Amino acid sequence: MPDFNLSSVVVSKVVDARGMSCPGPLLEAKKAIGMIHVGQITEVQSGDASTKNDLPRWAEKVGHEFLGAVSADGYERLFLKRKK
């Protein structure tokens, strides 16, 4: 895990998937990461509990980096770095 504060990460794309249930947040993350450049970061906002498990597994499987998650008011802010 990175040793920096996720709350202060510079995000290139924010995906608001708070009203979606699985697999909506993951599908939105897939679309969003394709819209940013390698090295940039996408923030996925999700209220679906399974996203916190699904997103890191998907990122590892396809070669991106899951940076971590921060709890917000009723949802999670999850951060992905595009690696390829």
PDB file with SEQRES, HELIX, SHEET and CRYST1 records, atoms N, CA, C and O in Angstrom:
SEQRES   1 A   84  MET PRO ASP PHE ASN LEU SER SER VAL VAL VAL SER LYS          
SEQRES   2 A   84  VAL VAL ASP ALA ARG GLY MET SER CYS PRO GLY PRO LEU          
SEQRES   3 A   84  LEU GLU ALA LYS LYS ALA ILE GLY MET ILE HIS VAL GLY          
SEQRES   4 A   84  GLN ILE THR GLU VAL GLN SER GLY ASP ALA SER THR LYS          
SEQRES   5 A   84  ASN ASP LEU PRO ARG TRP ALA GLU LYS VAL GLY HIS GLU          
SEQRES   6 A   84  PHE LEU GLY ALA VAL SER ALA ASP GLY TYR GLU ARG LEU          
SEQRES   7 A   84  PHE LEU LYS ARG LYS LYS                                      
HELIX    1 AA1 LEU A    6  SER A    8  5                                   3    
HELIX    2 AA2 GLY A   24  ILE A   33  1                                  10    
HELIX    3 AA3 THR A   51  VAL A   62  1                                  12    
SHEET    1 AA1 4 LYS A  13  ASP A  16  0                                        
SHEET    2 AA1 4 ILE A  41  SER A  46  1                                        
SHEET    3 AA1 4 GLU A  76  LYS A  81 -1                                        
SHEET    4 AA1 4 GLU A  65  SER A  71 -1                                        
CRYST1    1.000    1.000    1.000  90.00  90.00  90.00 P 1           1          
ATOM      1  N   MET A   1       0.838  -1.192   0.000  1.00  0.00           N  
ATOM      2  CA  MET A   1       0.000   0.000   0.000  1.00  0.00           C  
ATOM      3  C   MET A   1       0.880   1.251   0.000  1.00  0.00           C  
ATOM      4  O   MET A   1       1.963   1.266   0.585  1.00  0.00           O  
ATOM      5  N   PRO A   2       0.408   2.266  -0.647  1.00  0.00           N  
ATOM      6  CA  PRO A   2       1.194   3.496  -0.690  1.00  0.00           C  
ATOM      7  C   PRO A   2       1.244   4.162   0.681  1.00  0.00           C  
ATOM      8  O   PRO A   2       0.348   3.977   1.504  1.00  0.00           O  
ATOM      9  N   ASP A   3       2.278   4.922   0.912  1.00  0.00           N  
ATOM     10  CA  ASP A   3       2.395   5.598   2.196  1.00  0.00           C  
ATOM     11  C   ASP A   3       2.109   7.091   2.045  1.00  0.00           C  
ATOM     12  O   ASP A   3       2.925   7.934   2.419  1.00  0.00           O  
ATOM     13  N   PHE A   4       0.955   7.398   1.500  1.00  0.00           N  
ATOM     14  CA  PHE A   4       0.509   8.782   1.393  1.00  0.00           C  
ATOM     15  C   PHE A   4      -0.959   8.838   1.788  1.00  0.00           C  
ATOM     16  O   PHE A   4      -1.621   7.805   1.890  1.00  0.00           O  
ATOM     17  N   ASN A   5      -1.458  10.032   2.007  1.00  0.00           N  
ATOM     18  CA  ASN A   5      -2.837  10.228   2.435  1.00  0.00           C  
ATOM     19  C   ASN A   5      -3.759  10.191   1.226  1.00  0.00           C  
ATOM     20  O   ASN A   5      -3.671  11.054   0.352  1.00  0.00           O  
ATOM     21  N   LEU A   6      -4.640   9.204   1.167  1.00  0.00           N  
ATOM     22  CA  LEU A   6      -5.543   9.065   0.026  1.00  0.00           C  
ATOM     23  C   LEU A   6      -6.474  10.260  -0.129  1.00  0.00           C  
ATOM     24  O   LEU A   6      -6.897  10.571  -1.242  1.00  0.00           O  
ATOM     25  N   SER A   7      -6.795  10.926   0.956  1.00  0.00           N  
ATOM     26  CA  SER A   7      -7.686  12.079   0.876  1.00  0.00           C  
ATOM     27  C   SER A   7      -7.075  13.237   0.104  1.00  0.00           C  
ATOM     28  O   SER A   7      -7.795  14.113  -0.376  1.00  0.00           O  
ATOM     29  N   SER A   8      -5.743  13.249  -0.021  1.00  0.00           N  
ATOM     30  CA  SER A   8      -5.086  14.358  -0.716  1.00  0.00           C  
ATOM     31  C   SER A   8      -4.544  13.958  -2.096  1.00  0.00           C  
ATOM     32  O   SER A   8      -3.792  14.712  -2.714  1.00  0.00           O  
ATOM     33  N   VAL A   9      -4.927  12.782  -2.569  1.00  0.00           N  
ATOM     34  CA  VAL A   9      -4.487  12.308  -3.888  1.00  0.00           C  
ATOM     35  C   VAL A   9      -5.113  13.168  -4.977  1.00  0.00           C  
ATOM     36  O   VAL A   9      -6.271  13.571  -4.868  1.00  0.00           O  
ATOM     37  N   VAL A  10      -4.354  13.447  -6.020  1.00  0.00           N  
ATOM     38  CA  VAL A  10      -4.883  14.183  -7.164  1.00  0.00           C  
ATOM     39  C   VAL A  10      -5.608  13.186  -8.071  1.00  0.00           C  
ATOM     40  O   VAL A  10      -4.999  12.274  -8.631  1.00  0.00           O  
ATOM     41  N   VAL A  11      -6.909  13.381  -8.198  1.00  0.00           N  
ATOM     42  CA  VAL A  11      -7.764  12.464  -8.956  1.00  0.00           C  
ATOM     43  C   VAL A  11      -8.066  13.063 -10.319  1.00  0.00           C  
ATOM     44  O   VAL A  11      -8.408  14.241 -10.423  1.00  0.00           O  
ATOM     45  N   SER A  12      -7.940  12.255 -11.361  1.00  0.00           N  
ATOM     46  CA  SER A  12      -8.220  12.724 -12.717  1.00  0.00           C  
ATOM     47  C   SER A  12      -9.670  12.499 -13.128  1.00  0.00           C  
ATOM     48  O   SER A  12     -10.202  13.222 -13.969  1.00  0.00           O  
ATOM     49  N   LYS A  13     -10.301  11.502 -12.536  1.00  0.00           N  
ATOM     50  CA  LYS A  13     -11.690  11.167 -12.899  1.00  0.00           C  
ATOM     51  C   LYS A  13     -12.402  10.669 -11.650  1.00  0.00           C  
ATOM     52  O   LYS A  13     -11.869   9.836 -10.918  1.00  0.00           O  
ATOM     53  N   VAL A  14     -13.607  11.178 -11.407  1.00  0.00           N  
ATOM     54  CA  VAL A  14     -14.425  10.727 -10.282  1.00  0.00           C  
ATOM     55  C   VAL A  14     -15.663  10.027 -10.842  1.00  0.00           C  
ATOM     56  O   VAL A  14     -16.353  10.556 -11.713  1.00  0.00           O  
ATOM     57  N   VAL A  15     -15.925   8.836 -10.328  1.00  0.00           N  
ATOM     58  CA  VAL A  15     -17.098   8.069 -10.720  1.00  0.00           C  
ATOM     59  C   VAL A  15     -18.045   8.027  -9.526  1.00  0.00           C  
ATOM     60  O   VAL A  15     -17.704   7.475  -8.480  1.00  0.00           O  
ATOM     61  N   ASP A  16     -19.225   8.606  -9.678  1.00  0.00           N  
ATOM     62  CA  ASP A  16     -20.221   8.570  -8.611  1.00  0.00           C  
ATOM     63  C   ASP A  16     -21.150   7.390  -8.878  1.00  0.00           C  
ATOM     64  O   ASP A  16     -22.093   7.487  -9.664  1.00  0.00           O  
ATOM     65  N   ALA A  17     -20.864   6.274  -8.206  1.00  0.00           N  
ATOM     66  CA  ALA A  17     -21.674   5.063  -8.365  1.00  0.00           C  
ATOM     67  C   ALA A  17     -22.416   4.748  -7.066  1.00  0.00           C  
ATOM     68  O   ALA A  17     -22.722   3.590  -6.779  1.00  0.00           O  
ATOM     69  N   ARG A  18     -22.697   5.782  -6.292  1.00  0.00           N  
ATOM     70  CA  ARG A  18     -23.298   5.579  -4.967  1.00  0.00           C  
ATOM     71  C   ARG A  18     -24.695   4.979  -5.016  1.00  0.00           C  
ATOM     72  O   ARG A  18     -25.094   4.299  -4.071  1.00  0.00           O  
ATOM     73  N   GLY A  19     -25.445   5.206  -6.076  1.00  0.00           N  
ATOM     74  CA  GLY A  19     -26.803   4.671  -6.156  1.00  0.00           C  
ATOM     75  C   GLY A  19     -26.879   3.316  -6.831  1.00  0.00           C  
ATOM     76  O   GLY A  19     -27.968   2.772  -7.017  1.00  0.00           O  
ATOM     77  N   MET A  20     -25.739   2.770  -7.197  1.00  0.00           N  
ATOM     78  CA  MET A  20     -25.710   1.518  -7.948  1.00  0.00           C  
ATOM     79  C   MET A  20     -25.382   0.336  -7.055  1.00  0.00           C  
ATOM     80  O   MET A  20     -24.663   0.454  -6.063  1.00  0.00           O  
ATOM     81  N   SER A  21     -25.934  -0.813  -7.441  1.00  0.00           N  
ATOM     82  CA  SER A  21     -25.550  -2.047  -6.760  1.00  0.00           C  
ATOM     83  C   SER A  21     -24.648  -2.840  -7.699  1.00  0.00           C  
ATOM     84  O   SER A  21     -24.540  -2.530  -8.885  1.00  0.00           O  
ATOM     85  N   CYS A  22     -24.011  -3.855  -7.157  1.00  0.00           N  
ATOM     86  CA  CYS A  22     -23.088  -4.685  -7.913  1.00  0.00           C  
ATOM     87  C   CYS A  22     -23.800  -5.275  -9.133  1.00  0.00           C  
ATOM     88  O   CYS A  22     -24.921  -5.760  -8.984  1.00  0.00           O  
ATOM     89  N   PRO A  23     -23.221  -5.260 -10.307  1.00  0.00           N  
ATOM     90  CA  PRO A  23     -21.845  -4.904 -10.665  1.00  0.00           C  
ATOM     91  C   PRO A  23     -21.677  -3.480 -11.189  1.00  0.00           C  
ATOM     92  O   PRO A  23     -20.649  -3.164 -11.789  1.00  0.00           O  
ATOM     93  N   GLY A  24     -22.673  -2.611 -10.972  1.00  0.00           N  
ATOM     94  CA  GLY A  24     -22.643  -1.252 -11.505  1.00  0.00           C  
ATOM     95  C   GLY A  24     -21.371  -0.466 -11.216  1.00  0.00           C  
ATOM     96  O   GLY A  24     -20.766   0.065 -12.147  1.00  0.00           O  
ATOM     97  N   PRO A  25     -20.940  -0.371  -9.945  1.00  0.00           N  
ATOM     98  CA  PRO A  25     -19.726   0.401  -9.657  1.00  0.00           C  
ATOM     99  C   PRO A  25     -18.486  -0.135 -10.382  1.00  0.00           C  
ATOM    100  O   PRO A  25     -17.643   0.640 -10.835  1.00  0.00           O  
ATOM    101  N   LEU A  26     -18.382  -1.453 -10.489  1.00  0.00           N  
ATOM    102  CA  LEU A  26     -17.237  -2.047 -11.185  1.00  0.00           C  
ATOM    103  C   LEU A  26     -17.284  -1.721 -12.680  1.00  0.00           C  
ATOM    104  O   LEU A  26     -16.257  -1.387 -13.271  1.00  0.00           O  
ATOM    105  N   LEU A  27     -18.445  -1.813 -13.283  1.00  0.00           N  
ATOM    106  CA  LEU A  27     -18.581  -1.489 -14.708  1.00  0.00           C  
ATOM    107  C   LEU A  27     -18.251  -0.022 -14.963  1.00  0.00           C  
ATOM    108  O   LEU A  27     -17.605   0.309 -15.958  1.00  0.00           O  
ATOM    109  N   GLU A  28     -18.692   0.853 -14.069  1.00  0.00           N  
ATOM    110  CA  GLU A  28     -18.384   2.282 -14.201  1.00  0.00           C  
ATOM    111  C   GLU A  28     -16.887   2.541 -14.036  1.00  0.00           C  
ATOM    112  O   GLU A  28     -16.320   3.385 -14.729  1.00  0.00           O  
ATOM    113  N   ALA A  29     -16.252   1.816 -13.123  1.00  0.00           N  
ATOM    114  CA  ALA A  29     -14.805   1.955 -12.923  1.00  0.00           C  
ATOM    115  C   ALA A  29     -14.047   1.527 -14.181  1.00  0.00           C  
ATOM    116  O   ALA A  29     -13.079   2.175 -14.581  1.00  0.00           O  
ATOM    117  N   LYS A  30     -14.487   0.445 -14.794  1.00  0.00           N  
ATOM    118  CA  LYS A  30     -13.849  -0.034 -16.031  1.00  0.00           C  
ATOM    119  C   LYS A  30     -13.917   1.025 -17.121  1.00  0.00           C  
ATOM    120  O   LYS A  30     -12.935   1.270 -17.823  1.00  0.00           O  
ATOM    121  N   LYS A  31     -15.088   1.656 -17.260  1.00  0.00           N  
ATOM    122  CA  LYS A  31     -15.248   2.710 -18.273  1.00  0.00           C  
ATOM    123  C   LYS A  31     -14.344   3.903 -17.956  1.00  0.00           C  
ATOM    124  O   LYS A  31     -13.663   4.432 -18.835  1.00  0.00           O  
ATOM    125  N   ALA A  32     -14.351   4.309 -16.704  1.00  0.00           N  
ATOM    126  CA  ALA A  32     -13.621   5.509 -16.289  1.00  0.00           C  
ATOM    127  C   ALA A  32     -12.118   5.353 -16.451  1.00  0.00           C  
ATOM    128  O   ALA A  32     -11.442   6.289 -16.877  1.00  0.00           O  
ATOM    129  N   ILE A  33     -11.589   4.186 -16.117  1.00  0.00           N  
ATOM    130  CA  ILE A  33     -10.133   4.014 -16.180  1.00  0.00           C  
ATOM    131  C   ILE A  33      -9.647   4.055 -17.623  1.00  0.00           C  
ATOM    132  O   ILE A  33      -8.489   4.378 -17.889  1.00  0.00           O  
ATOM    133  N   GLY A  34     -10.537   3.727 -18.550  1.00  0.00           N  
ATOM    134  CA  GLY A  34     -10.195   3.826 -19.968  1.00  0.00           C  
ATOM    135  C   GLY A  34     -10.172   5.259 -20.484  1.00  0.00           C  
ATOM    136  O   GLY A  34      -9.700   5.517 -21.591  1.00  0.00           O  
ATOM    137  N   MET A  35     -10.681   6.183 -19.686  1.00  0.00           N  
ATOM    138  CA  MET A  35     -10.759   7.583 -20.098  1.00  0.00           C  
ATOM    139  C   MET A  35      -9.612   8.433 -19.562  1.00  0.00           C  
ATOM    140  O   MET A  35      -9.517   9.620 -19.875  1.00  0.00           O  
ATOM    141  N   ILE A  36      -8.740   7.828 -18.753  1.00  0.00           N  
ATOM    142  CA  ILE A  36      -7.619   8.584 -18.190  1.00  0.00           C  
ATOM    143  C   ILE A  36      -6.303   8.031 -18.732  1.00  0.00           C  
ATOM    144  O   ILE A  36      -6.268   6.948 -19.317  1.00  0.00           O  
ATOM    145  N   HIS A  37      -5.243   8.773 -18.535  1.00  0.00           N  
ATOM    146  CA  HIS A  37      -3.925   8.365 -19.002  1.00  0.00           C  
ATOM    147  C   HIS A  37      -3.238   7.457 -17.986  1.00  0.00           C  
ATOM    148  O   HIS A  37      -3.567   7.471 -16.800  1.00  0.00           O  
ATOM    149  N   VAL A  38      -2.281   6.668 -18.466  1.00  0.00           N  
ATOM    150  CA  VAL A  38      -1.473   5.824 -17.594  1.00  0.00           C  
ATOM    151  C   VAL A  38      -0.825   6.702 -16.524  1.00  0.00           C  
ATOM    152  O   VAL A  38      -0.266   7.756 -16.828  1.00  0.00           O  
ATOM    153  N   GLY A  39      -0.905   6.261 -15.285  1.00  0.00           N  
ATOM    154  CA  GLY A  39      -0.340   7.021 -14.163  1.00  0.00           C  
ATOM    155  C   GLY A  39      -1.353   7.901 -13.455  1.00  0.00           C  
ATOM    156  O   GLY A  39      -1.102   8.361 -12.342  1.00  0.00           O  
ATOM    157  N   GLN A  40      -2.491   8.141 -14.084  1.00  0.00           N  
ATOM    158  CA  GLN A  40      -3.522   8.965 -13.454  1.00  0.00           C  
ATOM    159  C   GLN A  40      -4.413   8.111 -12.558  1.00  0.00           C  
ATOM    160  O   GLN A  40      -4.385   6.882 -12.621  1.00  0.00           O  
ATOM    161  N   ILE A  41      -5.198   8.781 -11.729  1.00  0.00           N  
ATOM    162  CA  ILE A  41      -5.993   8.104 -10.705  1.00  0.00           C  
ATOM    163  C   ILE A  41      -7.486   8.363 -10.898  1.00  0.00           C  
ATOM    164  O   ILE A  41      -7.911   9.481 -11.190  1.00  0.00           O  
ATOM    165  N   THR A  42      -8.264   7.297 -10.726  1.00  0.00           N  
ATOM    166  CA  THR A  42      -9.720   7.362 -10.741  1.00  0.00           C  
ATOM    167  C   THR A  42     -10.223   7.123  -9.325  1.00  0.00           C  
ATOM    168  O   THR A  42      -9.737   6.239  -8.619  1.00  0.00           O  
ATOM    169  N   GLU A  43     -11.197   7.917  -8.924  1.00  0.00           N  
ATOM    170  CA  GLU A  43     -11.872   7.706  -7.640  1.00  0.00           C  
ATOM    171  C   GLU A  43     -13.260   7.150  -7.927  1.00  0.00           C  
ATOM    172  O   GLU A  43     -14.018   7.732  -8.703  1.00  0.00           O  
ATOM    173  N   VAL A  44     -13.591   6.033  -7.306  1.00  0.00           N  
ATOM    174  CA  VAL A  44     -14.913   5.432  -7.446  1.00  0.00           C  
ATOM    175  C   VAL A  44     -15.638   5.593  -6.118  1.00  0.00           C  
ATOM    176  O   VAL A  44     -15.165   5.128  -5.081  1.00  0.00           O  
ATOM    177  N   GLN A  45     -16.780   6.252  -6.158  1.00  0.00           N  
ATOM    178  CA  GLN A  45     -17.587   6.435  -4.956  1.00  0.00           C  
ATOM    179  C   GLN A  45     -18.702   5.403  -4.993  1.00  0.00           C  
ATOM    180  O   GLN A  45     -19.493   5.371  -5.936  1.00  0.00           O  
ATOM    181  N   SER A  46     -18.768   4.558  -3.969  1.00  0.00           N  
ATOM    182  CA  SER A  46     -19.751   3.478  -3.974  1.00  0.00           C  
ATOM    183  C   SER A  46     -20.301   3.217  -2.581  1.00  0.00           C  
ATOM    184  O   SER A  46     -19.567   3.205  -1.593  1.00  0.00           O  
ATOM    185  N   GLY A  47     -21.603   3.011  -2.527  1.00  0.00           N  
ATOM    186  CA  GLY A  47     -22.255   2.631  -1.288  1.00  0.00           C  
ATOM    187  C   GLY A  47     -22.487   1.131  -1.216  1.00  0.00           C  
ATOM    188  O   GLY A  47     -22.990   0.628  -0.211  1.00  0.00           O  
ATOM    189  N   ASP A  48     -22.128   0.414  -2.270  1.00  0.00           N  
ATOM    190  CA  ASP A  48     -22.307  -1.037  -2.311  1.00  0.00           C  
ATOM    191  C   ASP A  48     -21.119  -1.713  -1.626  1.00  0.00           C  
ATOM    192  O   ASP A  48     -19.973  -1.531  -2.039  1.00  0.00           O  
ATOM    193  N   ALA A  49     -21.392  -2.486  -0.587  1.00  0.00           N  
ATOM    194  CA  ALA A  49     -20.324  -3.083   0.226  1.00  0.00           C  
ATOM    195  C   ALA A  49     -19.402  -3.999  -0.572  1.00  0.00           C  
ATOM    196  O   ALA A  49     -18.213  -4.084  -0.264  1.00  0.00           O  
ATOM    197  N   SER A  50     -19.912  -4.678  -1.577  1.00  0.00           N  
ATOM    198  CA  SER A  50     -19.081  -5.624  -2.333  1.00  0.00           C  
ATOM    199  C   SER A  50     -18.031  -4.930  -3.210  1.00  0.00           C  
ATOM    200  O   SER A  50     -17.048  -5.553  -3.611  1.00  0.00           O  
ATOM    201  N   THR A  51     -18.236  -3.656  -3.504  1.00  0.00           N  
ATOM    202  CA  THR A  51     -17.272  -2.924  -4.341  1.00  0.00           C  
ATOM    203  C   THR A  51     -15.887  -2.901  -3.696  1.00  0.00           C  
ATOM    204  O   THR A  51     -14.874  -2.964  -4.392  1.00  0.00           O  
ATOM    205  N   LYS A  52     -15.847  -2.811  -2.373  1.00  0.00           N  
ATOM    206  CA  LYS A  52     -14.574  -2.731  -1.655  1.00  0.00           C  
ATOM    207  C   LYS A  52     -13.738  -3.999  -1.845  1.00  0.00           C  
ATOM    208  O   LYS A  52     -12.512  -3.955  -1.747  1.00  0.00           O  
ATOM    209  N   ASN A  53     -14.399  -5.129  -2.115  1.00  0.00           N  
ATOM    210  CA  ASN A  53     -13.698  -6.380  -2.402  1.00  0.00           C  
ATOM    211  C   ASN A  53     -13.487  -6.585  -3.904  1.00  0.00           C  
ATOM    212  O   ASN A  53     -12.436  -7.055  -4.340  1.00  0.00           O  
ATOM    213  N   ASP A  54     -14.496  -6.227  -4.674  1.00  0.00           N  
ATOM    214  CA  ASP A  54     -14.453  -6.476  -6.123  1.00  0.00           C  
ATOM    215  C   ASP A  54     -13.418  -5.616  -6.849  1.00  0.00           C  
ATOM    216  O   ASP A  54     -12.704  -6.108  -7.723  1.00  0.00           O  
ATOM    217  N   LEU A  55     -13.340  -4.355  -6.494  1.00  0.00           N  
ATOM    218  CA  LEU A  55     -12.452  -3.428  -7.202  1.00  0.00           C  
ATOM    219  C   LEU A  55     -10.971  -3.801  -7.084  1.00  0.00           C  
ATOM    220  O   LEU A  55     -10.273  -3.808  -8.098  1.00  0.00           O  
ATOM    221  N   PRO A  56     -10.463  -4.110  -5.881  1.00  0.00           N  
ATOM    222  CA  PRO A  56      -9.052  -4.516  -5.788  1.00  0.00           C  
ATOM    223  C   PRO A  56      -8.749  -5.793  -6.578  1.00  0.00           C  
ATOM    224  O   PRO A  56      -7.698  -5.904  -7.209  1.00  0.00           O  
ATOM    225  N   ARG A  57      -9.678  -6.756  -6.539  1.00  0.00           N  
ATOM    226  CA  ARG A  57      -9.463  -8.013  -7.282  1.00  0.00           C  
ATOM    227  C   ARG A  57      -9.431  -7.763  -8.779  1.00  0.00           C  
ATOM    228  O   ARG A  57      -8.584  -8.305  -9.489  1.00  0.00           O  
ATOM    229  N   TRP A  58     -10.359  -6.939  -9.257  1.00  0.00           N  
ATOM    230  CA  TRP A  58     -10.398  -6.617 -10.685  1.00  0.00           C  
ATOM    231  C   TRP A  58      -9.121  -5.877 -11.097  1.00  0.00           C  
ATOM    232  O   TRP A  58      -8.523  -6.193 -12.125  1.00  0.00           O  
ATOM    233  N   ALA A  59      -8.708  -4.894 -10.296  1.00  0.00           N  
ATOM    234  CA  ALA A  59      -7.510  -4.112 -10.627  1.00  0.00           C  
ATOM    235  C   ALA A  59      -6.283  -5.012 -10.737  1.00  0.00           C  
ATOM    236  O   ALA A  59      -5.490  -4.878 -11.670  1.00  0.00           O  
ATOM    237  N   GLU A  60      -6.129  -5.920  -9.793  1.00  0.00           N  
ATOM    238  CA  GLU A  60      -4.985  -6.826  -9.827  1.00  0.00           C  
ATOM    239  C   GLU A  60      -5.043  -7.738 -11.056  1.00  0.00           C  
ATOM    240  O   GLU A  60      -4.028  -7.995 -11.703  1.00  0.00           O  
ATOM    241  N   LYS A  61      -6.222  -8.209 -11.356  1.00  0.00           N  
ATOM    242  CA  LYS A  61      -6.416  -9.132 -12.484  1.00  0.00           C  
ATOM    243  C   LYS A  61      -6.047  -8.487 -13.819  1.00  0.00           C  
ATOM    244  O   LYS A  61      -5.452  -9.136 -14.679  1.00  0.00           O  
ATOM    245  N   VAL A  62      -6.399  -7.206 -13.992  1.00  0.00           N  
ATOM    246  CA  VAL A  62      -6.171  -6.542 -15.278  1.00  0.00           C  
ATOM    247  C   VAL A  62      -4.907  -5.685 -15.309  1.00  0.00           C  
ATOM    248  O   VAL A  62      -4.573  -5.124 -16.353  1.00  0.00           O  
ATOM    249  N   GLY A  63      -4.200  -5.575 -14.184  1.00  0.00           N  
ATOM    250  CA  GLY A  63      -2.917  -4.883 -14.191  1.00  0.00           C  
ATOM    251  C   GLY A  63      -2.923  -3.430 -13.781  1.00  0.00           C  
ATOM    252  O   GLY A  63      -1.993  -2.693 -14.110  1.00  0.00           O  
ATOM    253  N   HIS A  64      -3.953  -2.999 -13.067  1.00  0.00           N  
ATOM    254  CA  HIS A  64      -3.972  -1.646 -12.520  1.00  0.00           C  
ATOM    255  C   HIS A  64      -3.651  -1.731 -11.027  1.00  0.00           C  
ATOM    256  O   HIS A  64      -3.577  -2.825 -10.468  1.00  0.00           O  
ATOM    257  N   GLU A  65      -3.463  -0.588 -10.390  1.00  0.00           N  
ATOM    258  CA  GLU A  65      -3.096  -0.579  -8.974  1.00  0.00           C  
ATOM    259  C   GLU A  65      -4.235  -0.032  -8.123  1.00  0.00           C  
ATOM    260  O   GLU A  65      -4.688   1.093  -8.329  1.00  0.00           O  
ATOM    261  N   PHE A  66      -4.694  -0.832  -7.168  1.00  0.00           N  
ATOM    262  CA  PHE A  66      -5.682  -0.377  -6.205  1.00  0.00           C  
ATOM    263  C   PHE A  66      -4.924   0.329  -5.091  1.00  0.00           C  
ATOM    264  O   PHE A  66      -4.096  -0.282  -4.416  1.00  0.00           O  
ATOM    265  N   LEU A  67      -5.203   1.612  -4.899  1.00  0.00           N  
ATOM    266  CA  LEU A  67      -4.462   2.402  -3.919  1.00  0.00           C  
ATOM    267  C   LEU A  67      -5.056   2.331  -2.523  1.00  0.00           C  
ATOM    268  O   LEU A  67      -4.355   2.564  -1.538  1.00  0.00           O  
ATOM    269  N   GLY A  68      -6.337   2.013  -2.428  1.00  0.00           N  
ATOM    270  CA  GLY A  68      -6.978   1.926  -1.131  1.00  0.00           C  
ATOM    271  C   GLY A  68      -8.335   2.594  -1.126  1.00  0.00           C  
ATOM    272  O   GLY A  68      -8.830   3.037  -2.162  1.00  0.00           O  
ATOM    273  N   ALA A  69      -8.933   2.661   0.055  1.00  0.00           N  
ATOM    274  CA  ALA A  69     -10.272   3.223   0.206  1.00  0.00           C  
ATOM    275  C   ALA A  69     -10.325   4.113   1.441  1.00  0.00           C  
ATOM    276  O   ALA A  69      -9.596   3.911   2.412  1.00  0.00           O  
ATOM    277  N   VAL A  70     -11.201   5.094   1.373  1.00  0.00           N  
ATOM    278  CA  VAL A  70     -11.447   6.005   2.484  1.00  0.00           C  
ATOM    279  C   VAL A  70     -12.954   6.015   2.722  1.00  0.00           C  
ATOM    280  O   VAL A  70     -13.730   6.185   1.781  1.00  0.00           O  
ATOM    281  N   SER A  71     -13.367   5.837   3.963  1.00  0.00           N  
ATOM    282  CA  SER A  71     -14.792   5.894   4.288  1.00  0.00           C  
ATOM    283  C   SER A  71     -15.260   7.338   4.277  1.00  0.00           C  
ATOM    284  O   SER A  71     -14.598   8.235   4.798  1.00  0.00           O  
ATOM    285  N   ALA A  72     -16.420   7.534   3.669  1.00  0.00           N  
ATOM    286  CA  ALA A  72     -17.047   8.857   3.649  1.00  0.00           C  
ATOM    287  C   ALA A  72     -18.404   8.723   4.332  1.00  0.00           C  
ATOM    288  O   ALA A  72     -18.646   7.728   5.016  1.00  0.00           O  
ATOM    289  N   ASP A  73     -19.272   9.673   4.168  1.00  0.00           N  
ATOM    290  CA  ASP A  73     -20.567   9.683   4.837  1.00  0.00           C  
ATOM    291  C   ASP A  73     -21.537   8.722   4.129  1.00  0.00           C  
ATOM    292  O   ASP A  73     -22.296   9.132   3.251  1.00  0.00           O  
ATOM    293  N   GLY A  74     -21.501   7.458   4.517  1.00  0.00           N  
ATOM    294  CA  GLY A  74     -22.421   6.474   3.953  1.00  0.00           C  
ATOM    295  C   GLY A  74     -21.936   5.786   2.694  1.00  0.00           C  
ATOM    296  O   GLY A  74     -22.690   5.037   2.072  1.00  0.00           O  
ATOM    297  N   TYR A  75     -20.700   6.023   2.308  1.00  0.00           N  
ATOM    298  CA  TYR A  75     -20.151   5.362   1.128  1.00  0.00           C  
ATOM    299  C   TYR A  75     -18.628   5.273   1.250  1.00  0.00           C  
ATOM    300  O   TYR A  75     -18.025   5.835   2.164  1.00  0.00           O  
ATOM    301  N   GLU A  76     -18.034   4.560   0.316  1.00  0.00           N  
ATOM    302  CA  GLU A  76     -16.575   4.420   0.268  1.00  0.00           C  
ATOM    303  C   GLU A  76     -16.036   5.195  -0.933  1.00  0.00           C  
ATOM    304  O   GLU A  76     -16.674   5.267  -1.983  1.00  0.00           O  
ATOM    305  N   ARG A  77     -14.862   5.767  -0.757  1.00  0.00           N  
ATOM    306  CA  ARG A  77     -14.115   6.391  -1.854  1.00  0.00           C  
ATOM    307  C   ARG A  77     -12.943   5.464  -2.141  1.00  0.00           C  
ATOM    308  O   ARG A  77     -12.035   5.329  -1.321  1.00  0.00           O  
ATOM    309  N   LEU A  78     -12.963   4.824  -3.310  1.00  0.00           N  
ATOM    310  CA  LEU A  78     -11.936   3.852  -3.685  1.00  0.00           C  
ATOM    311  C   LEU A  78     -11.082   4.435  -4.795  1.00  0.00           C  
ATOM    312  O   LEU A  78     -11.597   5.084  -5.705  1.00  0.00           O  
ATOM    313  N   PHE A  79      -9.774   4.205  -4.724  1.00  0.00           N  
ATOM    314  CA  PHE A  79      -8.827   4.838  -5.643  1.00  0.00           C  
ATOM    315  C   PHE A  79      -8.067   3.808  -6.452  1.00  0.00           C  
ATOM    316  O   PHE A  79      -7.510   2.852  -5.912  1.00  0.00           O  
ATOM    317  N   LEU A  80      -8.054   4.021  -7.767  1.00  0.00           N  
ATOM    318  CA  LEU A  80      -7.361   3.150  -8.708  1.00  0.00           C  
ATOM    319  C   LEU A  80      -6.389   3.955  -9.541  1.00  0.00           C  
ATOM    320  O   LEU A  80      -6.713   5.047 -10.005  1.00  0.00           O  
ATOM    321  N   LYS A  81      -5.190   3.412  -9.730  1.00  0.00           N  
ATOM    322  CA  LYS A  81      -4.207   4.058 -10.604  1.00  0.00           C  
ATOM    323  C   LYS A  81      -4.100   3.240 -11.878  1.00  0.00           C  
ATOM    324  O   LYS A  81      -3.902   2.026 -11.836  1.00  0.00           O  
ATOM    325  N   ARG A  82      -4.233   3.917 -13.009  1.00  0.00           N  
ATOM    326  CA  ARG A  82      -4.088   3.233 -14.296  1.00  0.00           C  
ATOM    327  C   ARG A  82      -2.622   2.915 -14.533  1.00  0.00           C  
ATOM    328  O   ARG A  82      -1.776   3.807 -14.488  1.00  0.00           O  
ATOM    329  N   LYS A  83      -2.316   1.642 -14.788  1.00  0.00           N  
ATOM    330  CA  LYS A  83      -0.934   1.201 -14.944  1.00  0.00           C  
ATOM    331  C   LYS A  83      -0.565   0.833 -16.372  1.00  0.00           C  
ATOM    332  O   LYS A  83       0.615   0.666 -16.678  1.00  0.00           O  
ATOM    333  N   LYS A  84      -1.557   0.703 -17.256  1.00  0.00           N  
ATOM    334  CA  LYS A  84      -1.235   0.324 -18.639  1.00  0.00           C  
ATOM    335  C   LYS A  84      -2.232   0.927 -19.593  1.00  0.00           C  
ATOM    336  O   LYS A  84      -2.131   0.724 -20.802  1.00  0.00           O  
TER     337      LYS A  84                                                      
END                                                                             
